[in-house]
Amino acid sequence: MIDATNPADLGVREAATLLRSGDLSAVELLDACEQRIAERNGGPPTFDGASGAVNAWARLYPDLARQQARAADERLRREGAEAPLLCGIPLALKDLYAVAGRPLTASSRVLDGHVPDHDSTAWVRLREAGMVLLGHTHTHEFAAGGTTDQVGNPHALDRSAGGSSGGSSAALAAGMVPAALGTDTAGSLRIPAALAGVSSIKPTHGRVPLEGIIPLAPSLDHAGPMARSLADCALLLEALAAGGAEVSPLLPPPAPLTGLTTPVPTTDRPLAGVRVALTDRPDRVGVEPDIAEGLARAAKACADLGAEVIELPAAADMVGEDYSIVLFSEVAHYHRRFTGREADYRTSIREFVETSRLFTSLEAYLEAQREFAQLTATWENWFAEHEIDVILEPSSPCTAPPRGGGYDSGRLGGEGDPLIRLTAIWNATGFPVAAIPAEPGTRSGLPVGLSLIAPRGEEARVIRVGTILQEYALHPPKPIAPRPRAQAGE
């Protein structure tokens, strides 16, 4: 017997419970998600996306999904409680993750006809856990921007769903899928999570191997999970990390993960003993009133739940020039293989790639990486000196901006992009960040996103604090039917 809730509205943990009890089958869950896609995507997937469509998907794979759902049901019958917890759960992959025999285009015409012959490591791990692949979701072309303008935000179709993992965030927010993967080079997991009102985890750099993922800048790229709740993201991260971390030439591998899915304590003060820092970074950047109010409410919730909330000056800021040197040097290295295909890029991405070709100094690149290493050490010392467990800050300085224009001439992304002012530093340090939604803004009616940051290897710490906040105060929002425009005051 299926729960009265539409199965497409279930989170990962809720769906897993029903699948393992036999009250829901993987095929029934797939049927519900495919029906939801038909109702809410705004038609079949398209390259550019219509103004009245969510258009979260680059491609759908109904044949593969059906085959995998049937296999998951058989595995659940055969293995019972021994089956992986994710067995039978539908998944969306950002259009950067290779799936053998399926197209992979980075939402770009440059890669028309590209079909990899091997799976990305992340997909291998989730496939082996029994997850069911619905399809690839749109990315801002080659992950080189924060808006993904071919995708509409379900909260307001005239607004951006964020980027570059905008297709994944939109599919989650609209209830088309309970779980997704994205990537993050300057905020591309956290920004779309904030703008669309879902959750994500940017793990420690290297925690999830990047093999088989189309890169933007590998020393800044992070692969990670997205879902409607942080607890669901933790289940995905546990499976993604199970095969071990990637060895990076720049940083040591992160320590093994433990305690990701520890139950939330059932006490009046579950955050007792936790020290939460508020820094001056949001004031320096400048944030919208809705964002400032969301941060203040979350800080009060932390205090009410027993945490010690402390205001401290930030340790150090990142030098934007260093970020540009690393980013563009690595972009140039990858995109030189597409020389002669410049006309196939969208305008801003073509300019982005052309700009990257100016960054040719090995000495400048190595110096920028040394500066990043020093920045990381400075922040780790700051956490230790002040005995801080997590930093709480906004994920984005603004709510979802109007959709459109992200591919126009002059929209280069990277240094100077207002959407990444709070996020990019944590790519330079490789720190783990948990992103959760606060209450919608009272002025805009649009989602407000918050981030919890800790030193390298401390995913469990940010997940624990964020999960407690969602359990007790900042409850994850339910999936929504797409709306043509923002509805303030909700």
Secondary structure, 3 states (H helix, E strand, C coil): CCCCCCHHHCCHHHHHHHHHHCCCCHHHHHHHHHHHHHHHCCCCCCCCCCCCCCCCEEEECHHHHHHHHHHHHHHHHHHHHHCCCCCCCEEEEECCECCCCCCCCCCCHHHCCCCCCCCCHHHHHHHHCCCEEEEEECCCHHHCCCCCCCCEECCEEEEECCCCCHHHHHHHHCCCCCEEEEEECCCCCHHHHHHHCCEEEECCCCCCCCCCECCCCCCCCEEEEEECCHHHHHHHHHHHHCCCCCCCCCCCCCCCCCCCCCCCCCCCCCCCCCEEEECCHHHHHCCCHHHHHHHHHHHHHHHHCCCEEEECCCCCCCCHHHHHHHHHHHHHHHHHHHCCCHHHCCHHHHHHHHHHCCCCCHHHHHHHHHHHHHHHHHHHHHHHHCCCCEEEEECCCCCCCECCCCCCCCCCCCCCCHHHCCCCHHHHHCCCEEEEECCCCCCCCCCCEEEEECCCCCHHHHHHHHHHHHHHCCCCCCCCCCCCCCCCCC
